[in-house]
Amino acid sequence: MGLFSFLTQEIAVDLGTANTIIIHNDKVVVDEPSIVAIDHTTGKLIAIGEKARQMHGKTHENIRTIRPLRDGVIADFHAAELMIRGMIKMINSKNNWITPSLRMVVCIPSGSTEVEVRAVRDSSEHAGGRDVYMIYEPMAAAIGIGLDVEAPEGCMVVDIGGGTTEIAVIALGGIVCNKSIRIAGDGFTADIQAYMRHQHNIKVGERTAEEIKIQVGSALPDLETPPDDYVVRGPNLMTALPIEVPVSYQEISHCLDKSIAKIETAILGVLEQTPPELYADIVTKGVYLAGGGALLRGLDKRLTDKINIPFHVAEDPLRAVARGTGIALKNVDRFSFLMR
């Protein structure tokens, strides 16, 4: 290894449905939306990440924007490979003359089937990964939040990502019980699109719905510091004339209510399976929320009131999983029992 160690590049990849984050040398070097734009006629890659996101919903027939991951797993193999390869190129753009061999740790949803795990591994290897390790998302989130996953104590993590919500109880370096449900950020966005259509007769695209979620998204109908109403512009479904609709956070909390209730049910389901000794630890320490969904206003309070266990939002929840994956990469030998 000695002589060629500089030719081996180690990267940690949080391959998310909404965003992909790559960590190299303890620094976040890539944080881009998981989306690619491909020329339909030639199959060539046109743009990747933020540039492709700006094209999303605005393309003509020759350009297709593809989100390679759906519900946390690879839905389009070819696009996923192009995306991973393109994002790795972003790191190496400075020293193009040499292509180092890659050692990668990639995180995957805890509910992944063997086929889905294989797809991630193949995509990573095709994109240049020589040693590819997998780690489950809730485990990576727990490490990233700073919890001691090897301790003989229970800790519980709820990671609300783009495609899946991962709920896991972790003790002694392993996942004791877990559940992965396909209701998460993308589901919230779809709820908002449907609500705007039915309630306001206005057609909004995915990007606008995402913006509404960020600006006035809420899990509670009454907040102590409410955000201002967000004005949405779009075509009226009946007349196709432009209309403006102010949207309040109360409306959004009402339209997200069903999806959040399903997440609550899933959390209660995992708590039911938790052994009593670990349950006691969780009640004392509380439950940690990670992922973009944790940023939904009032979510921690709603869950605390409903389940009677304190819920804490991790600091920088968007990057908790990526941070944990980075720590696992640095300590591959120590955490090898967590990897696949």
VOVO-237271 format. One record per residue: x negated, y, z of N, C-alpha, C in turn. Coordinates in steps of 0.05 Angstrom, whole numbers, padded with zeros to 5 digits, always signed. Each point is the difference from the previous one (the first is absolute). Layout:
<pts>
XYZXYZXYZ...
</pts>
This chain:
<pts>
-00017-00024+00000+00017+00024+00000-00018+00025+00000-00022-00001+00017-00016+00024+00005-00004+00019-00024-00013-00010-00021-00007+00017-00022+00025+00010-00015+00020-00017-00002+00023+00008-00016+00023+00011+00017-00005+00006+00026+00022+00009+00016+00011+00027-00010-00018+00016-00012+00010+00026-00010+00018-00004-00025-00002-00024-00012+00017-00005-00023+00028-00011+00008+00003-00005+00026+00026-00010+00009+00014+00023+00013+00024+00005-00010+00015+00023+00011+00023-00012+00016+00004+00011+00023+00022-00011+00017+00023+00020+00001+00023-00009-00007+00023+00019+00001+00024-00014+00013+00016+00017+00014+00025-00010+00012+00023+00013-00015+00019-00017-00008+00022+00010-00017+00027-00004+00014+00014+00021+00004+00028-00002+00009+00017+00002-00025+00008-00023-00011+00014+00000-00025+00030+00003+00007+00010+00024-00001+00027+00005+00008+00019+00004-00023+00026-00004+00005+00020+00004-00021+00001+00029-00008-00003+00018+00019+00001+00029-00007-00027+00012-00004-00019-00006+00017-00027+00012-00002-00021-00022+00003-00023+00004-00014-00023-00018+00004-00022+00017+00012-00012-00010+00021-00021+00014+00014-00025-00018-00001-00023+00011-00007-00025-00015+00000-00019+00013+00019-00012-00016+00017-00020+00010+00019-00027-00012-00007-00020+00018+00000-00028-00009-00007-00018+00015+00019-00018-00014+00014-00018+00013+00019+00016+00016+00021+00021-00011+00011+00016+00013+00020+00015+00025-00009-00001+00006-00026+00014+00024-00009+00022-00007-00019+00022+00015+00001+00021-00005-00020-00010+00013-00026-00005-00017-00020-00011+00011-00026+00022+00002-00021+00021-00016+00003+00023+00001-00019+00026-00001+00016+00017+00019-00005+00027-00001+00012+00019+00010-00021+00011-00019-00016+00016+00007-00023+00026-00015+00000+00020+00011-00013+00025-00015-00004-00005-00025-00016+00014-00022+00007-00004-00026-00015+00017+00001-00025-00011+00013-00020+00015+00002-00025-00020+00004-00023+00007-00012-00023-00017+00003-00024+00017+00008-00024-00013+00015-00018+00014+00007-00025-00015-00015-00022+00015-00014-00016-00012-00017-00021+00012+00008-00027-00017+00001-00021+00009+00005-00027+00014-00025-00010+00025+00002-00006+00017-00023-00006-00009-00014-00026-00010+00015-00019-00007-00011-00026-00027-00015+00002-00020+00011+00013-00026-00012+00000-00006-00015+00026+00016+00004+00021-00005-00013+00026-00023+00012+00015-00009+00024-00009-00023+00013+00013+00009+00016+00024-00018+00002+00020+00006+00016+00024-00003+00030-00006+00021+00015+00007-00002+00029-00005-00007+00015+00025+00015-00007+00022-00005+00015+00025+00006-00019+00023-00010+00008+00023+00002-00017+00024+00004+00018+00024+00014-00010+00020+00003+00015+00025+00017+00026-00003-00010+00022+00010+00015+00025+00001+00008+00010-00028-00019-00003-00019+00006+00009-00027+00023-00016-00012+00000-00026+00005+00022-00017-00010+00026+00007+00014-00002+00007+00026+00025+00006+00015+00013+00025-00011-00017+00019-00009+00012+00025-00012+00014-00006-00026-00007-00022-00013+00013-00007-00025+00025-00016+00005+00003-00011+00025+00021-00019+00006+00028+00013-00005+00016-00013-00016+00027+00011-00006+00000+00022-00020-00024+00005-00012-00001+00022-00020-00013-00009-00026-00001-00026-00005-00016-00009-00022+00018-00004-00026-00014-00001-00023+00014-00007-00025-00004-00029-00005+00010-00010-00023+00002-00029-00004-00027-00014-00002-00021+00015-00007-00027-00013-00003-00014-00004+00027+00008+00015+00020-00014-00002+00026+00019-00013+00020-00011-00020+00014+00016-00012+00022-00014+00004+00026+00014+00009+00020-00012+00001+00027+00010-00025+00015-00019-00014+00012+00006-00025+00014-00010+00001+00028+00018-00008+00018-00009-00004+00028-00005-00030+00002-00026-00008+00001-00006-00029-00001+00010-00016+00024+00004+00014+00023+00009-00015+00023+00029+00006+00006+00015-00020+00006+00028+00003+00009+00004-00016+00025+00012+00012+00020+00004-00014+00026-00025-00011+00011-00022+00015-00003-00025-00008+00013-00016-00022-00016+00012-00010-00021-00015-00021-00015-00003+00008-00029-00019-00013-00014-00006+00007-00027+00023-00009-00019+00011+00019-00014+00022-00006-00018-00010-00001-00029-00020+00016-00005-00012+00001-00027-00030-00004+00002-00008-00025-00008-00027-00009+00005-00020+00017-00016+00006+00004-00025-00019+00015-00018-00004+00029+00010+00023+00013+00007-00002+00028+00009-00014+00001+00027+00004-00020+00017-00014+00001+00026-00030-00002-00003-00008-00017-00019-00029-00004-00005-00012+00026-00010+00014+00013-00019-00010+00026-00012-00002+00021+00022+00020-00001+00019+00001+00021+00021-00023-00004+00019-00004-00025+00009-00022-00005+00019-00027+00006-00012-00003-00008-00025-00025+00005-00014-00005+00030-00003+00021+00014-00008-00002+00029-00004-00007+00015+00026+00012-00010+00022-00006+00014+00026-00028-00006+00010-00009-00025-00006-00028-00006+00008-00019+00017-00016+00007+00005-00026-00017+00017-00017-00003+00028+00011+00022+00009+00013-00001+00027+00011-00023+00003+00021-00005-00022+00014-00022+00001+00020-00027+00000-00014-00001-00017-00021-00026-00004-00013-00006+00020-00022+00016+00021-00003-00004+00018-00023-00027+00013+00002-00011+00002+00024-00026+00014+00003-00023-00016-00011+00001-00027+00004-00023-00016-00010+00010-00021-00020+00005+00010-00024+00012-00017-00020-00019-00021-00012-00026+00005+00004-00020-00017-00013+00000-00028+00012+00011-00003+00024-00001-00026+00013+00027-00008+00010+00008-00025-00003+00025-00009+00010-00005-00019+00023+00003+00010+00025-00006-00018+00022+00020-00022+00003-00008-00022+00013+00020-00021+00005+00015+00009+00025+00025-00007+00001+00018+00011+00020+00007-00021+00021+00000+00010+00025+00011-00016+00022+00024+00015+00009+00024-00013-00001+00025+00014+00005+00015-00013+00022+00012+00018+00017+00021-00010+00018+00026+00014-00009+00020-00016-00006+00026+00011-00010+00021-00008+00020+00019+00018+00006+00021-00009+00018+00025-00007-00015+00015-00019+00011+00024-00011-00013+00022-00002+00020+00026+00002-00009+00022-00003+00018+00000-00027+00015+00009+00000+00025-00002-00024+00016+00020-00021-00010+00020+00008-00016+00019-00019-00010-00007-00011-00028-00025+00005-00009-00008-00008-00028+00001-00030-00003+00010-00009-00023-00002-00028-00006-00027-00006-00012-00007-00026-00002-00026-00008-00012-00004+00012-00028+00022+00001-00015-00002+00010-00028-00007+00030+00001+00012+00014+00018-00005+00029+00002-00028+00006+00009-00010-00016+00019-00027+00003+00010-00020-00005-00023+00006-00021-00015-00017-00008-00023-00001+00023-00021+00023+00013-00004+00001+00022-00020-00018+00023+00009+00000+00007+00026-00017+00021+00010-00029-00008-00003-00006-00025+00007-00028-00009-00001-00010+00000-00029+00017-00010-00019-00008+00000-00028-00004+00028-00011+00018+00018+00006-00002+00028-00010-00026+00012+00011-00006-00005+00025-00024+00012+00012-00025-00012-00012+00000-00026-00005-00023-00013-00012-00004+00010-00029+00022+00003-00015-00002+00009-00028-00010+00029-00001+00006+00015+00021-00009+00028+00001-00029+00002+00010-00013-00022+00004-00029+00001+00007-00007-00009+00028+00020-00010+00016-00006-00009+00027-00014-00027+00000-00023-00001+00013-00014-00026+00001+00009-00016+00024-00002+00013+00024+00012-00013+00024+00025+00016+00007+00022-00013-00001+00026+00013+00006+00012-00012+00025+00003+00016+00021+00013-00009+00024+00028+00012+00003+00018-00014+00012+00027+00011+00004+00005+00003+00030+00014+00021+00007+00008+00003+00028+00030+00009+00000+00015-00010+00019+00028+00007+00001+00004+00029+00009+00019+00014-00013+00004+00029+00006+00005+00006+00029+00018-00014+00015+00004+00008+00027-00025-00003+00017-00016-00020-00006-00026-00004+00014-00018+00024-00006-00002+00008-00025-00017+00022-00008+00010+00026+00014+00027+00003+00001+00011+00024+00013-00007+00001+00029+00002-00023+00013-00007-00001+00029-00029+00008+00005-00018-00011-00017-00029+00006+00003-00004+00030-00006+00014+00011-00020-00003+00028-00008+00011+00019+00021+00021-00008+00015+00011+00016+00021-00019+00001+00024-00017-00021+00002-00019+00000+00022+00008-00020+00022+00018-00018-00006+00009-00020+00020-00021-00022+00001-00004-00012+00023-00018-00022+00003+00015-00026-00008-00004-00008-00025+00016-00023-00009-00010-00027+00011-00024+00000+00011-00011-00025+00010+00007-00004+00029+00011+00019+00013+00006-00002+00029+00023-00019+00005+00000-00013+00024+00022-00018+00007+00025+00015+00008+00007+00021-00015+00024+00016+00006+00015+00003-00026+00026+00003+00003+00016+00004-00024+00002+00029-00009-00002+00005-00026+00006+00027-00009+00017-00003-00025+00018+00020-00004+00019-00003-00022-00004+00024-00019+00000-00006-00026-00004+00020-00020+00023-00001-00020+00011+00023-00007+00020+00001-00021-00011+00018-00022-00006-00012-00023-00013+00015-00022+00021+00004-00022+00010+00024-00002+00020+00006-00021-00013+00012-00024-00005-00016-00020-00015+00009-00024+00019+00010-00022-00009-00004-00024+00017+00008-00023+00019-00022-00007-00010-00025-00002+00016-00022-00009+00010-00018+00022-00015-00003+00022+00008-00018+00021-00004+00012+00027+00016-00009+00019-00004+00007+00028-00011-00025+00014-00023+00002+00011-00013-00023+00013+00002+00003+00030+00011-00020+00013+00003+00001+00029-00016-00024+00011-00018+00005+00019-00016-00023+00010-00007+00004+00029-00001-00022+00014-00010-00001+00028-00027-00014-00002-00021+00014+00010-00027-00010-00003-00012-00005+00028-00014-00023+00003-00015-00005+00024-00022-00019-00006-00023+00002+00014-00023-00017-00003-00008-00003-00030+00001+00022-00014-00010+00001-00027+00017-00015-00020+00025-00005+00007+00018-00013-00020+00028+00012+00002+00015-00006-00021+00028+00010-00001+00017-00022+00013+00013+00007+00022+00017-00019+00015+00027-00004-00014+00013+00022-00005+00025-00002-00016+00002+00025-00017+00012-00003-00023+00001+00023-00018+00024-00003-00019+00006+00023-00012+00021+00000-00020-00007+00022-00020+00005-00006-00025-00006+00019-00021+00026+00004-00015+00011+00024+00000+00026+00005-00014-00005+00020-00023+00016-00003-00021-00005+00017-00023+00018+00025+00001+00000+00012+00023+00014+00026+00003-00021+00019+00011-00007+00021-00015-00021+00018+00008+00003+00026-00015-00022+00014-00004+00001+00027-00013+00014+00000-00027-00005-00020-00017+00014+00000-00026+00030-00004+00004+00007-00016+00019+00029-00004+00006+00013+00026+00009-00014+00015+00017+00011+00026+00008+00004+00019-00024-00020+00000-00018+00001+00017-00024+00025-00008-00017+00004-00026-00003+00023-00009-00016+00026+00007+00014+00001-00001+00026+00024+00008+00016+00006+00029-00006-00021+00017+00000+00005+00029-00004+00010+00005-00029-00011-00015-00019+00009+00003-00028+00030-00007-00002+00007-00022+00012+00028-00009-00001+00018+00020+00014-00009+00011+00022+00016+00019+00016+00005+00025-00016-00021+00010-00013+00002+00025-00015+00020-00004-00023+00000-00024-00012+00018-00006-00022+00029-00001+00009+00005-00014+00022+00027-00004+00009+00011+00026+00013-00017+00012+00017+00011+00021+00017+00000+00027-00014-00021+00006-00016-00003+00026-00012+00003+00000-00030+00005-00024-00012+00002-00002-00029-00024+00011-00015-00023-00004+00012-00024+00011-00013-00020-00024-00004-00013+00001-00023-00018-00022-00007-00028+00008+00007-00013-00014+00018-00028+00006+00007-00018-00024-00006-00025+00007-00009-00019-00022-00005-00014-00009+00025-00017-00020-00004-00015-00011+00023-00018+00021+00014-00013+00016-00016-00018+00020+00012+00015+00020+00016+00023+00010-00010+00016+00020+00015+00010-00013+00026+00010-00025-00002+00010-00013+00024-00022-00003+00021-00024-00006-00009-00023-00003+00017-00006+00027+00014+00003+00022-00015-00005+00027+00010+00021+00007+00022+00025-00008-00006+00022+00005+00020-00007-00015+00026-00009-00024-00003-00007-00017+00024-00022+00014+00016-00020+00010-00014-00022+00013+00014+00009+00026+00014+00016+00016-00015+00007+00027+00010+00021-00002+00022+00021-00016-00004+00022+00000+00020+00008-00028+00010-00018-00019-00004+00006-00027+00009+00002-00001+00030+00019-00015+00011+00003-00001+00029+00015-00026+00007-00007-00010+00024+00013-00025+00009+00022+00007+00020+00001+00025+00009+00020+00009+00020+00016+00023-00011+00026+00001+00006+00017+00022-00009-00004+00026+00015-00014-00001+00023-00006+00026+00014-00029-00001+00010-00016+00019-00012-00028+00002+00007-00005+00025+00016-00021+00000+00016-00006+00024+00016-00011+00022-00018-00017-00008-00019-00011+00020-00019+00008-00008-00028+00024+00008-00008+00010-00009-00026-00014+00014-00023-00005-00014-00022-00011+00012-00024+00021+00016-00015-00009+00020-00016+00019+00015-00016+00012-00018-00022+00024+00008-00009+00013-00015-00022-00018+00001-00024+00001-00021-00016-00016-00002-00024+00019+00003-00024-00007+00018-00019+00017+00005-00023-00007-00018-00023+00019-00016-00009-00005-00019-00022+00013+00011-00025-00015+00000-00022+00012+00008-00026+00001-00023-00019+00022-00002-00014+00002-00023-00019+00026+00002-00015+00005-00019-00018+00024+00001-00017+00024-00012+00015+00023+00013-00003+00025-00011+00010+00007-00025-00016+00007-00021+00013+00006-00025-00014+00023+00001-00019+00020+00017+00007+00025+00002-00016-00005+00018-00024-00012+00024+00005-00001+00020-00021-00027+00003-00013-00021-00011+00013-00028+00003-00009-00010+00029+00002+00016+00017+00014-00009+00027+00004-00018+00001+00025-00019+00019+00001-00018+00000+00023+00014+00009+00025-00006-00013+00023+00011+00009+00026-00022+00000+00021+00005+00016+00020-00019+00001+00023+00015-00009+00025-00012-00018+00015+00013-00010+00024-00020+00002+00023+00008+00014+00022-00017-00001+00024+00005-00026+00015-00021-00014+00008+00003-00025+00014-00011+00004+00029+00016-00008+00019-00008+00003+00028-00011-00027+00011-00015+00002+00022-00011-00025+00011+00021-00018+00012+00023+00013+00008+00022-00017+00011+00011-00019-00021+00002+00010-00024+00011-00016-00022-00019-00024-00005-00026+00006+00000-00020-00021-00006+00000-00021+00022+00003+00010+00025+00000-00020+00022+00024-00018-00003+00022+00011-00009+00024-00016-00004-00004-00020-00023-00013+00009-00022-00003-00019-00022-00022-00021+00004-00019+00005+00019-00020-00020+00005+00008-00018+00023+00023+00006+00012+00008-00014+00025+00000-00031-00004+00012-00009-00022+00002-00030-00004-00027-00013-00001-00018+00012-00016-00027-00012-00004-00015-00001+00027+00002+00022+00015-00015+00001+00025+00012-00020+00020+00027-00004-00001+00013-00020+00017-00011-00028-00006-00006-00005-00026-00011-00027-00007-00028-00003+00011-00015+00022+00000-00027-00002+00012+00002-00005+00030+00019+00014+00013+00005-00005+00029+00007-00029+00005+00017-00012-00016+00008-00028+00003-00024-00018-00003-00017+00006-00019-00024-00017-00005-00019+00002+00024-00003+00024+00012-00018+00004+00023+00011-00017+00023+00027+00002+00005+00012-00016+00021-00003-00030-00005+00001-00008-00025-00004-00028-00007-00027-00010+00008-00021+00017-00005-00028-00008+00007-00002+00000+00031+00012+00019+00013-00002+00001+00030+00013-00025+00012+00021-00010-00013+00014-00024+00009-00019-00025+00000-00017-00001-00021-00018-00023-00003-00025+00003+00018-00004+00024+00011-00025+00005+00015-00001-00015+00026-00022-00015+00006-00002-00013+00026+00002+00020+00023+00013-00007+00023+00006+00019+00021-00024+00015+00011-00023-00014+00002-00024+00014+00012-00009+00023-00019+00001-00005-00026-00008+00021-00019+00021+00022-00001+00026-00008+00003+00022+00019+00000-00005+00021+00022-00009-00010+00024-00005+00018+00023-00022+00020-00007-00021-00010-00014-00022+00018-00008+00010+00022-00019+00018-00008-00019+00010+00019-00020+00017+00021+00014+00017-00008+00019+00017+00020+00014-00018+00020+00014-00022-00009+00012-00018+00018+00014-00015+00019-00019-00011-00012-00022-00017+00016-00018+00016+00016-00021+00024-00011-00007+00015+00012-00021-00006-00012-00027+00014+00009-00020-00003-00010-00027-00012+00022-00017-00018-00007-00018-00014+00020-00017+00012+00001-00028+00005+00024-00010+00011+00003-00027-00022+00010-00019-00003-00014-00022-00020+00009-00020+00013+00001-00028-00015+00009-00020+00011+00001-00027+00015+00027-00004+00005+00006-00025+00013+00025-00007+00027+00004+00012+00015-00022+00004+00027+00001+00011+00000+00010+00029-00023-00003+00013-00002+00009+00028+00002+00031+00002-00004+00013-00023+00001+00030+00000+00029+00010-00002+00019-00018-00003+00028+00008-00001+00008+00014+00027+00010+00024-00002+00006+00015+00025+00019-00015+00018-00007-00001+00026+00018-00011+00020+00001-00031+00000-00016-00013-00017+00002-00029-00001-00009-00013+00026-00022+00010+00011-00010-00012+00026+00021+00003+00022+00013+00024+00001+00020+00005+00021+00024-00018-00004+00009-00003-00025+00023-00017-00005-00005-00029+00008-00024-00010-00007-00007-00028+00007-00003-00003+00030-00012+00020+00013-00004-00002+00029+00028-00001+00014+00018+00017-00009+00027+00001+00012+00015-00027-00004-00004-00011-00024+00016-00024-00008-00011-00025+00014-00027-00002+00002-00012-00025+00009-00010+00001+00028-00001+00025+00012-00009+00003+00028-00029-00007+00005-00016+00001-00021-00029-00004+00003-00012+00025-00013-00020+00013+00013-00012+00024-00013-00013-00006-00027+00006+00017-00020-00012-00003-00026-00019+00024-00004-00025-00006-00009-00020+00021-00004-00007+00001-00030-00002+00024-00011-00009+00003-00028-00030+00001+00001-00014-00017-00016-00029+00000-00001-00010+00027-00011-00024+00007+00008-00011+00025-00012-00007-00006-00029+00006+00019-00018-00004-00004-00029+00011-00028-00009+00027-00004+00004+00011-00027-00006-00004-00009-00028-00002+00019-00019-00003-00007-00028-00025-00016-00005-00021+00006+00016-00026-00013-00006-00008-00021+00021+00019-00006+00018-00007-00019+00022-00009-00027-00012+00016-00010-00020-00007-00026-00011-00027+00001-00014-00004+00021-00015-00026+00003-00015-00023+00001+00020+00003+00016+00022-00021+00001+00020-00006-00027+00011+00021-00015+00007-00004-00027+00011-00014-00018-00019+00007+00002-00026-00012-00016-00021-00030+00007-00001-00006+00026+00002-00028+00009+00000-00016-00012+00024+00012+00000+00023-00013-00011+00024-00005-00030-00003+00021-00014-00012-00003-00029-00004-00023-00005-00020-00003+00018-00020-00021-00004-00020-00027+00002+00013-00003+00019+00019-00026+00004+00013-00007-00023+00018+00021-00013+00011-00004-00022+00019+00011-00026-00012-00007-00005-00025+00011-00024-00013-00006-00025+00016-00024-00002+00011-00007-00024+00015+00017-00003+00025+00004+00023+00014+00015-00001+00025+00029-00005-00005+00011+00011-00022+00029-00003-00005+00005-00022-00021-00020-00017-00005+00004-00020-00022+00024-00018+00006+00006-00004+00025+00023-00018+00006+00027+00014-00007+00000+00026-00004+00024+00014-00008+00004+00000-00030-00022-00007-00015+00001+00003-00029+00010-00026-00013+00007+00003-00025+00006-00024-00015-00019-00004-00023
</pts>
